[in-house]
Amino acid sequence: MAKQWEDVTARLCRDFAPGGGAEVEAVLEHIAHQRRVLDSATVRDYLPVLVERAVRRLLDPNEAARG
């Protein structure tokens, strides 16, 4: 599970904060928030995927249009 979180974090930072700095902090805040929102016993195994999708929708307006 730790490796999944590393991969999700790396992908989201690469895609939405390529310049680093404050953008990375914003992505990490979105990840942390979505983890809290989505964390429950029933979805814990799918949490990395759900968080990645939720953060992508928040950070990429085109992603929301695609569903």
N, CA, C and O atoms as a Tripos MOL2 file, in Angstrom:
@<TRIPOS>MOLECULE
protein
  268   267    67     0     0
PROTEIN
NO_CHARGES

@<TRIPOS>ATOM
      1 N           0.8260   -1.1880    0.0000 N.3       1 MET1
      2 CA          0.0000    0.0000    0.0000 C.3       1 MET1
      3 C           0.8750    1.2580    0.0000 C.2       1 MET1
      4 O           0.5470    2.2380   -0.6690 O.2       1 MET1
      5 N           1.9770    1.2360    0.7400 N.am      2 ALA2
      6 CA          2.8580    2.4120    0.7840 C.3       2 ALA2
      7 C           3.3990    2.7380   -0.6080 C.2       2 ALA2
      8 O           3.4920    3.9070   -0.9830 O.2       2 ALA2
      9 N           3.7510    1.7170   -1.3630 N.am      3 LYS3
     10 CA          4.2600    1.9280   -2.7220 C.3       3 LYS3
     11 C           3.1820    2.5450   -3.6030 C.2       3 LYS3
     12 O           3.4810    3.4100   -4.4260 O.2       3 LYS3
     13 N           1.9430    2.1160   -3.4460 N.am      4 GLN4
     14 CA          0.8400    2.7000   -4.2160 C.3       4 GLN4
     15 C           0.7140    4.1860   -3.9220 C.2       4 GLN4
     16 O           0.5290    4.9890   -4.8370 O.2       4 GLN4
     17 N           0.8120    4.5580   -2.6480 N.am      5 TRP5
     18 CA          0.7100    5.9710   -2.2850 C.3       5 TRP5
     19 C           1.8710    6.7740   -2.8550 C.2       5 TRP5
     20 O           1.6840    7.9010   -3.3130 O.2       5 TRP5
     21 N           3.0650    6.2000   -2.8310 N.am      6 GLU6
     22 CA          4.2240    6.8760   -3.4250 C.3       6 GLU6
     23 C           3.9950    7.1150   -4.9140 C.2       6 GLU6
     24 O           4.2730    8.1970   -5.4320 O.2       6 GLU6
     25 N           3.4780    6.0800   -5.6000 N.am      7 ASP7
     26 CA          3.2370    6.1920   -7.0380 C.3       7 ASP7
     27 C           2.1640    7.2390   -7.3560 C.2       7 ASP7
     28 O           2.3330    8.0520   -8.2650 O.2       7 ASP7
     29 N           1.0700    7.2130   -6.6080 N.am      8 VAL8
     30 CA         -0.0170    8.1820   -6.8210 C.3       8 VAL8
     31 C           0.4930    9.5980   -6.5870 C.2       8 VAL8
     32 O           0.2400   10.4960   -7.3900 O.2       8 VAL8
     33 N           1.2040    9.7910   -5.4930 N.am      9 THR9
     34 CA          1.7350   11.1180   -5.1680 C.3       9 THR9
     35 C           2.6990   11.5930   -6.2490 C.2       9 THR9
     36 O           2.6370   12.7450   -6.6790 O.2       9 THR9
     37 N           3.5850   10.7110   -6.6850 N.am     10 ALA10
     38 CA          4.5580   11.0830   -7.7200 C.3      10 ALA10
     39 C           3.8590   11.4580   -9.0220 C.2      10 ALA10
     40 O           4.2260   12.4460   -9.6580 O.2      10 ALA10
     41 N           2.8480   10.6750   -9.4270 N.am     11 ARG11
     42 CA          2.1220   10.9760  -10.6730 C.3      11 ARG11
     43 C           1.3950   12.3110  -10.5920 C.2      11 ARG11
     44 O           1.4720   13.1240  -11.5130 O.2      11 ARG11
     45 N           0.6970   12.5320   -9.4970 N.am     12 LEU12
     46 CA         -0.0590   13.7790   -9.3690 C.3      12 LEU12
     47 C           0.8730   14.9910   -9.3020 C.2      12 LEU12
     48 O           0.5800   16.0280   -9.8970 O.2      12 LEU12
     49 N           1.9730   14.8690   -8.5940 N.am     13 CYS13
     50 CA          2.9400   15.9830   -8.5390 C.3      13 CYS13
     51 C           3.5710   16.2090   -9.9080 C.2      13 CYS13
     52 O           3.7570   17.3550  -10.3190 O.2      13 CYS13
     53 N           3.8980   15.1500  -10.6080 N.am     14 ARG14
     54 CA          4.4680   15.2820  -11.9480 C.3      14 ARG14
     55 C           3.4850   15.9730  -12.8920 C.2      14 ARG14
     56 O           3.8700   16.8480  -13.6690 O.2      14 ARG14
     57 N           2.2200   15.5740  -12.8190 N.am     15 ASP15
     58 CA          1.2240   16.0880  -13.7540 C.3      15 ASP15
     59 C           0.7320   17.4940  -13.4130 C.2      15 ASP15
     60 O           0.4070   18.2650  -14.3160 O.2      15 ASP15
     61 N           0.6720   17.8390  -12.1230 N.am     16 PHE16
     62 CA          0.0540   19.0960  -11.7210 C.3      16 PHE16
     63 C           0.9970   20.0740  -11.0230 C.2      16 PHE16
     64 O           0.6150   21.2120  -10.7480 O.2      16 PHE16
     65 N           2.2220   19.6430  -10.7350 N.am     17 ALA17
     66 CA          3.1800   20.5410  -10.0780 C.3      17 ALA17
     67 C           4.5890   20.3160  -10.6240 C.2      17 ALA17
     68 O           5.5260   20.0870   -9.8590 O.2      17 ALA17
     69 N           4.7350   20.3810  -11.9410 N.am     18 PRO18
     70 CA          6.0550   20.0930  -12.5120 C.3      18 PRO18
     71 C           7.1230   21.0950  -12.0860 C.2      18 PRO18
     72 O           8.3120   20.7750  -12.1050 O.2      18 PRO18
     73 N           6.7170   22.2960  -11.7050 N.am     19 GLY19
     74 CA          7.6760   23.3120  -11.2800 C.3      19 GLY19
     75 C           8.0530   23.2200   -9.8210 C.2      19 GLY19
     76 O           8.9540   23.9240   -9.3650 O.2      19 GLY19
     77 N           7.3720   22.3540   -9.0790 N.am     20 GLY20
     78 CA          7.6510   22.2070   -7.6550 C.3      20 GLY20
     79 C           7.0600   23.3390   -6.8410 C.2      20 GLY20
     80 O           6.0650   23.9460   -7.2370 O.2      20 GLY20
     81 N           7.6660   23.6180   -5.7160 N.am     21 GLY21
     82 CA          7.2690   24.7260   -4.8590 C.3      21 GLY21
     83 C           5.8630   24.6360   -4.3100 C.2      21 GLY21
     84 O           5.4120   23.5830   -3.8580 O.2      21 GLY21
     85 N           5.1800   25.7700   -4.3600 N.am     22 ALA22
     86 CA          3.8320   25.8740   -3.7910 C.3      22 ALA22
     87 C           2.8470   24.9540   -4.4940 C.2      22 ALA22
     88 O           1.8910   24.4850   -3.8770 O.2      22 ALA22
     89 N           3.0680   24.6920   -5.7770 N.am     23 GLU23
     90 CA          2.1680   23.7890   -6.5020 C.3      23 GLU23
     91 C           2.1950   22.3960   -5.8780 C.2      23 GLU23
     92 O           1.1520   21.7550   -5.7470 O.2      23 GLU23
     93 N           3.3800   21.9250   -5.4910 N.am     24 VAL24
     94 CA          3.5000   20.6120   -4.8520 C.3      24 VAL24
     95 C           2.7260   20.6050   -3.5410 C.2      24 VAL24
     96 O           2.0090   19.6490   -3.2430 O.2      24 VAL24
     97 N           2.8700   21.6590   -2.7680 N.am     25 GLU25
     98 CA          2.1510   21.7480   -1.4950 C.3      25 GLU25
     99 C           0.6460   21.6830   -1.7110 C.2      25 GLU25
    100 O          -0.0640   21.0410   -0.9370 O.2      25 GLU25
    101 N           0.1540   22.3410   -2.7570 N.am     26 ALA26
    102 CA         -1.2840   22.3120   -3.0510 C.3      26 ALA26
    103 C          -1.7240   20.8970   -3.4140 C.2      26 ALA26
    104 O          -2.7660   20.4330   -2.9520 O.2      26 ALA26
    105 N          -0.9400   20.2160   -4.2330 N.am     27 VAL27
    106 CA         -1.2750   18.8340   -4.6150 C.3      27 VAL27
    107 C          -1.2800   17.9470   -3.3730 C.2      27 VAL27
    108 O          -2.1970   17.1460   -3.1920 O.2      27 VAL27
    109 N          -0.2810   18.0780   -2.5260 N.am     28 LEU28
    110 CA         -0.2080   17.2610   -1.3090 C.3      28 LEU28
    111 C          -1.3850   17.5410   -0.3760 C.2      28 LEU28
    112 O          -1.9010   16.6270    0.2660 O.2      28 LEU28
    113 N          -1.8110   18.8040   -0.3010 N.am     29 GLU29
    114 CA         -2.9780   19.1380    0.5130 C.3      29 GLU29
    115 C          -4.2370   18.4880   -0.0490 C.2      29 GLU29
    116 O          -5.0570   17.9670    0.7080 O.2      29 GLU29
    117 N          -4.3960   18.5160   -1.3690 N.am     30 HIS30
    118 CA         -5.5520   17.8510   -1.9900 C.3      30 HIS30
    119 C          -5.5290   16.3490   -1.7100 C.2      30 HIS30
    120 O          -6.5610   15.7560   -1.3940 O.2      30 HIS30
    121 N          -4.3630   15.7450   -1.8250 N.am     31 ILE31
    122 CA         -4.2380   14.3130   -1.5660 C.3      31 ILE31
    123 C          -4.6380   14.0090   -0.1250 C.2      31 ILE31
    124 O          -5.4330   13.1020    0.1220 O.2      31 ILE31
    125 N          -4.0960   14.7540    0.8110 N.am     32 ALA32
    126 CA         -4.4010   14.5220    2.2280 C.3      32 ALA32
    127 C          -5.8930   14.6990    2.5090 C.2      32 ALA32
    128 O          -6.4990   13.9070    3.2300 O.2      32 ALA32
    129 N          -6.4710   15.7460    1.9300 N.am     33 HIS33
    130 CA         -7.9070   15.9910    2.1430 C.3      33 HIS33
    131 C          -8.7450   14.8430    1.5790 C.2      33 HIS33
    132 O          -9.6560   14.3540    2.2460 O.2      33 HIS33
    133 N          -8.4430   14.4190    0.3700 N.am     34 GLN34
    134 CA         -9.2190   13.3450   -0.2430 C.3      34 GLN34
    135 C          -9.0350   12.0270    0.5020 C.2      34 GLN34
    136 O          -9.9620   11.2210    0.5770 O.2      34 GLN34
    137 N          -7.8570   11.8080    1.0460 N.am     35 ARG35
    138 CA         -7.6460   10.5940    1.8600 C.3      35 ARG35
    139 C          -8.5700   10.6050    3.0640 C.2      35 ARG35
    140 O          -9.1610    9.5810    3.4060 O.2      35 ARG35
    141 N          -8.6990   11.7700    3.7160 N.am     36 ARG36
    142 CA         -9.5900   11.8660    4.8800 C.3      36 ARG36
    143 C         -11.0510   11.6840    4.4680 C.2      36 ARG36
    144 O         -11.8070   10.9880    5.1460 O.2      36 ARG36
    145 N         -11.4420   12.3050    3.3640 N.am     37 VAL37
    146 CA        -12.8280   12.2360    2.8980 C.3      37 VAL37
    147 C         -13.2120   10.8010    2.5300 C.2      37 VAL37
    148 O         -14.3080   10.3390    2.8470 O.2      37 VAL37
    149 N         -12.3060   10.1150    1.8660 N.am     38 LEU38
    150 CA        -12.6400    8.8040    1.3100 C.3      38 LEU38
    151 C         -12.2440    7.6260    2.1890 C.2      38 LEU38
    152 O         -12.5540    6.4830    1.8560 O.2      38 LEU38
    153 N         -11.5720    7.8780    3.2950 N.am     39 ASP39
    154 CA        -11.0620    6.7850    4.1150 C.3      39 ASP39
    155 C         -12.1760    6.1210    4.9140 C.2      39 ASP39
    156 O         -12.7980    6.7410    5.7770 O.2      39 ASP39
    157 N         -12.4100    4.8780    4.6180 N.am     40 SER40
    158 CA        -13.3290    4.0480    5.3990 C.3      40 SER40
    159 C         -12.9480    2.5930    5.1780 C.2      40 SER40
    160 O         -12.2300    2.2730    4.2300 O.2      40 SER40
    161 N         -13.4080    1.7440    6.0160 N.am     41 ALA41
    162 CA        -13.0560    0.3320    5.9230 C.3      41 ALA41
    163 C         -13.4920   -0.2780    4.5920 C.2      41 ALA41
    164 O         -12.8270   -1.1780    4.0790 O.2      41 ALA41
    165 N         -14.5950    0.2000    4.0310 N.am     42 THR42
    166 CA        -15.1210   -0.4150    2.8080 C.3      42 THR42
    167 C         -14.3380   -0.0420    1.5600 C.2      42 THR42
    168 O         -14.3500   -0.7870    0.5800 O.2      42 THR42
    169 N         -13.6520    1.1060    1.5770 N.am     43 VAL43
    170 CA        -12.9320    1.5290    0.3700 C.3      43 VAL43
    171 C         -11.4230    1.6090    0.5600 C.2      43 VAL43
    172 O         -10.7180    2.0200   -0.3610 O.2      43 VAL43
    173 N         -10.9170    1.2370    1.7030 N.am     44 ARG44
    174 CA         -9.4950    1.4160    2.0110 C.3      44 ARG44
    175 C          -8.5840    0.8090    0.9470 C.2      44 ARG44
    176 O          -7.5690    1.4150    0.6040 O.2      44 ARG44
    177 N          -8.9120   -0.3560    0.4200 N.am     45 ASP45
    178 CA         -8.0650   -0.9950   -0.5850 C.3      45 ASP45
    179 C          -8.0380   -0.2080   -1.8900 C.2      45 ASP45
    180 O          -7.0710   -0.2950   -2.6460 O.2      45 ASP45
    181 N          -9.0820    0.5530   -2.1590 N.am     46 TYR46
    182 CA         -9.1740    1.3080   -3.4030 C.3      46 TYR46
    183 C          -8.8330    2.7790   -3.2120 C.2      46 TYR46
    184 O          -8.9170    3.5660   -4.1550 O.2      46 TYR46
    185 N          -8.4530    3.1490   -2.0040 N.am     47 LEU47
    186 CA         -8.2380    4.5440   -1.6790 C.3      47 LEU47
    187 C          -7.2220    5.2500   -2.5800 C.2      47 LEU47
    188 O          -7.4930    6.3720   -3.0090 O.2      47 LEU47
    189 N          -6.0700    4.6530   -2.8860 N.am     48 PRO48
    190 CA         -5.1410    5.3640   -3.7720 C.3      48 PRO48
    191 C          -5.7590    5.7320   -5.1150 C.2      48 PRO48
    192 O          -5.5540    6.8410   -5.6080 O.2      48 PRO48
    193 N          -6.5070    4.8170   -5.7060 N.am     49 VAL49
    194 CA         -7.1390    5.0830   -7.0050 C.3      49 VAL49
    195 C          -8.2090    6.1600   -6.8620 C.2      49 VAL49
    196 O          -8.2860    7.0690   -7.6890 O.2      49 VAL49
    197 N          -9.0260    6.0690   -5.8330 N.am     50 LEU50
    198 CA        -10.0860    7.0550   -5.6230 C.3      50 LEU50
    199 C          -9.5240    8.4450   -5.3650 C.2      50 LEU50
    200 O         -10.0460    9.4330   -5.8830 O.2      50 LEU50
    201 N          -8.4700    8.5280   -4.5700 N.am     51 VAL51
    202 CA         -7.8530    9.8250   -4.2850 C.3      51 VAL51
    203 C          -7.2450   10.4010   -5.5510 C.2      51 VAL51
    204 O          -7.4040   11.5900   -5.8280 O.2      51 VAL51
    205 N          -6.5500    9.5730   -6.3240 N.am     52 GLU52
    206 CA         -5.9540   10.0800   -7.5620 C.3      52 GLU52
    207 C          -7.0220   10.6510   -8.4850 C.2      52 GLU52
    208 O          -6.8480   11.7390   -9.0330 O.2      52 GLU52
    209 N          -8.1060    9.9410   -8.6610 N.am     53 ARG53
    210 CA         -9.1910   10.4310   -9.5260 C.3      53 ARG53
    211 C          -9.7820   11.7310   -8.9960 C.2      53 ARG53
    212 O         -10.0330   12.6610   -9.7610 O.2      53 ARG53
    213 N         -10.0020   11.7930   -7.7010 N.am     54 ALA54
    214 CA        -10.5990   12.9940   -7.1090 C.3      54 ALA54
    215 C          -9.6780   14.2010   -7.2610 C.2      54 ALA54
    216 O         -10.1410   15.2930   -7.5900 O.2      54 ALA54
    217 N          -8.3840   14.0190   -7.0260 N.am     55 VAL55
    218 CA         -7.4450   15.1350   -7.1450 C.3      55 VAL55
    219 C          -7.3170   15.5630   -8.5960 C.2      55 VAL55
    220 O          -7.2410   16.7580   -8.8810 O.2      55 VAL55
    221 N          -7.2920   14.6040   -9.5220 N.am     56 ARG56
    222 CA         -7.2390   14.9610  -10.9470 C.3      56 ARG56
    223 C          -8.4510   15.8170  -11.3340 C.2      56 ARG56
    224 O          -8.3120   16.7880  -12.0770 O.2      56 ARG56
    225 N          -9.6430   15.4540  -10.8290 N.am     57 ARG57
    226 CA        -10.8410   16.2460  -11.1310 C.3      57 ARG57
    227 C         -10.7330   17.6500  -10.5560 C.2      57 ARG57
    228 O         -11.1810   18.6140  -11.1770 O.2      57 ARG57
    229 N         -10.1450   17.7670   -9.3820 N.am     58 LEU58
    230 CA        -10.0010   19.0730   -8.7520 C.3      58 LEU58
    231 C          -8.9860   19.9560   -9.4740 C.2      58 LEU58
    232 O          -9.1690   21.1710   -9.5500 O.2      58 LEU58
    233 N          -7.9420   19.3720   -9.9940 N.am     59 LEU59
    234 CA         -6.8510   20.1520  -10.5610 C.3      59 LEU59
    235 C          -6.8970   20.3030  -12.0710 C.2      59 LEU59
    236 O          -6.2200   21.1730  -12.6190 O.2      59 LEU59
    237 N          -7.6750   19.4800  -12.7570 N.am     60 ASP60
    238 CA         -7.7330   19.5400  -14.2190 C.3      60 ASP60
    239 C          -9.1840   19.6650  -14.6580 C.2      60 ASP60
    240 O          -9.9230   18.6810  -14.6180 O.2      60 ASP60
    241 N          -9.6060   20.8520  -15.0740 N.am     61 PRO61
    242 CA        -11.0050   21.0550  -15.4800 C.3      61 PRO61
    243 C         -11.4290   20.1220  -16.6140 C.2      61 PRO61
    244 O         -12.5970   19.7400  -16.6910 O.2      61 PRO61
    245 N         -10.5110   19.7590  -17.4800 N.am     62 ASN62
    246 CA        -10.8450   18.8420  -18.5710 C.3      62 ASN62
    247 C         -11.1390   17.4380  -18.0610 C.2      62 ASN62
    248 O         -11.9260   16.7080  -18.6630 O.2      62 ASN62
    249 N         -10.5230   17.0680  -16.9760 N.am     63 GLU63
    250 CA        -10.7440   15.7470  -16.3760 C.3      63 GLU63
    251 C         -12.1860   15.6190  -15.8930 C.2      63 GLU63
    252 O         -12.8060   14.5680  -16.0530 O.2      63 GLU63
    253 N         -12.7130   16.6780  -15.3080 N.am     64 ALA64
    254 CA        -14.0970   16.6650  -14.8180 C.3      64 ALA64
    255 C         -15.0740   16.4920  -15.9810 C.2      64 ALA64
    256 O         -16.0910   15.8130  -15.8420 O.2      64 ALA64
    257 N         -14.7760   17.0880  -17.0940 N.am     65 ALA65
    258 CA        -15.6690   16.9850  -18.2610 C.3      65 ALA65
    259 C         -15.6750   15.5700  -18.8300 C.2      65 ALA65
    260 O         -16.6790   15.1290  -19.3890 O.2      65 ALA65
    261 N         -14.5630   14.8620  -18.6890 N.am     66 ARG66
    262 CA        -14.4700   13.4880  -19.1880 C.3      66 ARG66
    263 C         -15.1770   12.5010  -18.2830 C.2      66 ARG66
    264 O         -15.5200   11.3960  -18.7040 O.2      66 ARG66
    265 N         -15.3950   12.8990  -17.0350 N.am     67 GLY67
    266 CA        -16.1290   12.0260  -16.1180 C.3      67 GLY67
    267 C         -15.2320   11.1950  -15.3480 C.2      67 GLY67
    268 O         -15.6820   10.3980  -14.5250 O.2      67 GLY67
@<TRIPOS>BOND
     1     1     2 1
     2     2     3 1
     3     3     4 2
     4     3     5 am
     5     5     6 1
     6     6     7 1
     7     7     8 2
     8     7     9 am
     9     9    10 1
    10    10    11 1
    11    11    12 2
    12    11    13 am
    13    13    14 1
    14    14    15 1
    15    15    16 2
    16    15    17 am
    17    17    18 1
    18    18    19 1
    19    19    20 2
    20    19    21 am
    21    21    22 1
    22    22    23 1
    23    23    24 2
    24    23    25 am
    25    25    26 1
    26    26    27 1
    27    27    28 2
    28    27    29 am
    29    29    30 1
    30    30    31 1
    31    31    32 2
    32    31    33 am
    33    33    34 1
    34    34    35 1
    35    35    36 2
    36    35    37 am
    37    37    38 1
    38    38    39 1
    39    39    40 2
    40    39    41 am
    41    41    42 1
    42    42    43 1
    43    43    44 2
    44    43    45 am
    45    45    46 1
    46    46    47 1
    47    47    48 2
    48    47    49 am
    49    49    50 1
    50    50    51 1
    51    51    52 2
    52    51    53 am
    53    53    54 1
    54    54    55 1
    55    55    56 2
    56    55    57 am
    57    57    58 1
    58    58    59 1
    59    59    60 2
    60    59    61 am
    61    61    62 1
    62    62    63 1
    63    63    64 2
    64    63    65 am
    65    65    66 1
    66    66    67 1
    67    67    68 2
    68    67    69 am
    69    69    70 1
    70    70    71 1
    71    71    72 2
    72    71    73 am
    73    73    74 1
    74    74    75 1
    75    75    76 2
    76    75    77 am
    77    77    78 1
    78    78    79 1
    79    79    80 2
    80    79    81 am
    81    81    82 1
    82    82    83 1
    83    83    84 2
    84    83    85 am
    85    85    86 1
    86    86    87 1
    87    87    88 2
    88    87    89 am
    89    89    90 1
    90    90    91 1
    91    91    92 2
    92    91    93 am
    93    93    94 1
    94    94    95 1
    95    95    96 2
    96    95    97 am
    97    97    98 1
    98    98    99 1
    99    99   100 2
   100    99   101 am
   101   101   102 1
   102   102   103 1
   103   103   104 2
   104   103   105 am
   105   105   106 1
   106   106   107 1
   107   107   108 2
   108   107   109 am
   109   109   110 1
   110   110   111 1
   111   111   112 2
   112   111   113 am
   113   113   114 1
   114   114   115 1
   115   115   116 2
   116   115   117 am
   117   117   118 1
   118   118   119 1
   119   119   120 2
   120   119   121 am
   121   121   122 1
   122   122   123 1
   123   123   124 2
   124   123   125 am
   125   125   126 1
   126   126   127 1
   127   127   128 2
   128   127   129 am
   129   129   130 1
   130   130   131 1
   131   131   132 2
   132   131   133 am
   133   133   134 1
   134   134   135 1
   135   135   136 2
   136   135   137 am
   137   137   138 1
   138   138   139 1
   139   139   140 2
   140   139   141 am
   141   141   142 1
   142   142   143 1
   143   143   144 2
   144   143   145 am
   145   145   146 1
   146   146   147 1
   147   147   148 2
   148   147   149 am
   149   149   150 1
   150   150   151 1
   151   151   152 2
   152   151   153 am
   153   153   154 1
   154   154   155 1
   155   155   156 2
   156   155   157 am
   157   157   158 1
   158   158   159 1
   159   159   160 2
   160   159   161 am
   161   161   162 1
   162   162   163 1
   163   163   164 2
   164   163   165 am
   165   165   166 1
   166   166   167 1
   167   167   168 2
   168   167   169 am
   169   169   170 1
   170   170   171 1
   171   171   172 2
   172   171   173 am
   173   173   174 1
   174   174   175 1
   175   175   176 2
   176   175   177 am
   177   177   178 1
   178   178   179 1
   179   179   180 2
   180   179   181 am
   181   181   182 1
   182   182   183 1
   183   183   184 2
   184   183   185 am
   185   185   186 1
   186   186   187 1
   187   187   188 2
   188   187   189 am
   189   189   190 1
   190   190   191 1
   191   191   192 2
   192   191   193 am
   193   193   194 1
   194   194   195 1
   195   195   196 2
   196   195   197 am
   197   197   198 1
   198   198   199 1
   199   199   200 2
   200   199   201 am
   201   201   202 1
   202   202   203 1
   203   203   204 2
   204   203   205 am
   205   205   206 1
   206   206   207 1
   207   207   208 2
   208   207   209 am
   209   209   210 1
   210   210   211 1
   211   211   212 2
   212   211   213 am
   213   213   214 1
   214   214   215 1
   215   215   216 2
   216   215   217 am
   217   217   218 1
   218   218   219 1
   219   219   220 2
   220   219   221 am
   221   221   222 1
   222   222   223 1
   223   223   224 2
   224   223   225 am
   225   225   226 1
   226   226   227 1
   227   227   228 2
   228   227   229 am
   229   229   230 1
   230   230   231 1
   231   231   232 2
   232   231   233 am
   233   233   234 1
   234   234   235 1
   235   235   236 2
   236   235   237 am
   237   237   238 1
   238   238   239 1
   239   239   240 2
   240   239   241 am
   241   241   242 1
   242   242   243 1
   243   243   244 2
   244   243   245 am
   245   245   246 1
   246   246   247 1
   247   247   248 2
   248   247   249 am
   249   249   250 1
   250   250   251 1
   251   251   252 2
   252   251   253 am
   253   253   254 1
   254   254   255 1
   255   255   256 2
   256   255   257 am
   257   257   258 1
   258   258   259 1
   259   259   260 2
   260   259   261 am
   261   261   262 1
   262   262   263 1
   263   263   264 2
   264   263   265 am
   265   265   266 1
   266   266   267 1
   267   267   268 2
@<TRIPOS>SUBSTRUCTURE
     1 MET1         2 RESIDUE 1 A MET
     2 ALA2         6 RESIDUE 1 A ALA
     3 LYS3        10 RESIDUE 1 A LYS
     4 GLN4        14 RESIDUE 1 A GLN
     5 TRP5        18 RESIDUE 1 A TRP
     6 GLU6        22 RESIDUE 1 A GLU
     7 ASP7        26 RESIDUE 1 A ASP
     8 VAL8        30 RESIDUE 1 A VAL
     9 THR9        34 RESIDUE 1 A THR
    10 ALA10       38 RESIDUE 1 A ALA
    11 ARG11       42 RESIDUE 1 A ARG
    12 LEU12       46 RESIDUE 1 A LEU
    13 CYS13       50 RESIDUE 1 A CYS
    14 ARG14       54 RESIDUE 1 A ARG
    15 ASP15       58 RESIDUE 1 A ASP
    16 PHE16       62 RESIDUE 1 A PHE
    17 ALA17       66 RESIDUE 1 A ALA
    18 PRO18       70 RESIDUE 1 A PRO
    19 GLY19       74 RESIDUE 1 A GLY
    20 GLY20       78 RESIDUE 1 A GLY
    21 GLY21       82 RESIDUE 1 A GLY
    22 ALA22       86 RESIDUE 1 A ALA
    23 GLU23       90 RESIDUE 1 A GLU
    24 VAL24       94 RESIDUE 1 A VAL
    25 GLU25       98 RESIDUE 1 A GLU
    26 ALA26      102 RESIDUE 1 A ALA
    27 VAL27      106 RESIDUE 1 A VAL
    28 LEU28      110 RESIDUE 1 A LEU
    29 GLU29      114 RESIDUE 1 A GLU
    30 HIS30      118 RESIDUE 1 A HIS
    31 ILE31      122 RESIDUE 1 A ILE
    32 ALA32      126 RESIDUE 1 A ALA
    33 HIS33      130 RESIDUE 1 A HIS
    34 GLN34      134 RESIDUE 1 A GLN
    35 ARG35      138 RESIDUE 1 A ARG
    36 ARG36      142 RESIDUE 1 A ARG
    37 VAL37      146 RESIDUE 1 A VAL
    38 LEU38      150 RESIDUE 1 A LEU
    39 ASP39      154 RESIDUE 1 A ASP
    40 SER40      158 RESIDUE 1 A SER
    41 ALA41      162 RESIDUE 1 A ALA
    42 THR42      166 RESIDUE 1 A THR
    43 VAL43      170 RESIDUE 1 A VAL
    44 ARG44      174 RESIDUE 1 A ARG
    45 ASP45      178 RESIDUE 1 A ASP
    46 TYR46      182 RESIDUE 1 A TYR
    47 LEU47      186 RESIDUE 1 A LEU
    48 PRO48      190 RESIDUE 1 A PRO
    49 VAL49      194 RESIDUE 1 A VAL
    50 LEU50      198 RESIDUE 1 A LEU
    51 VAL51      202 RESIDUE 1 A VAL
    52 GLU52      206 RESIDUE 1 A GLU
    53 ARG53      210 RESIDUE 1 A ARG
    54 ALA54      214 RESIDUE 1 A ALA
    55 VAL55      218 RESIDUE 1 A VAL
    56 ARG56      222 RESIDUE 1 A ARG
    57 ARG57      226 RESIDUE 1 A ARG
    58 LEU58      230 RESIDUE 1 A LEU
    59 LEU59      234 RESIDUE 1 A LEU
    60 ASP60      238 RESIDUE 1 A ASP
    61 PRO61      242 RESIDUE 1 A PRO
    62 ASN62      246 RESIDUE 1 A ASN
    63 GLU63      250 RESIDUE 1 A GLU
    64 ALA64      254 RESIDUE 1 A ALA
    65 ALA65      258 RESIDUE 1 A ALA
    66 ARG66      262 RESIDUE 1 A ARG
    67 GLY67      266 RESIDUE 1 A GLY
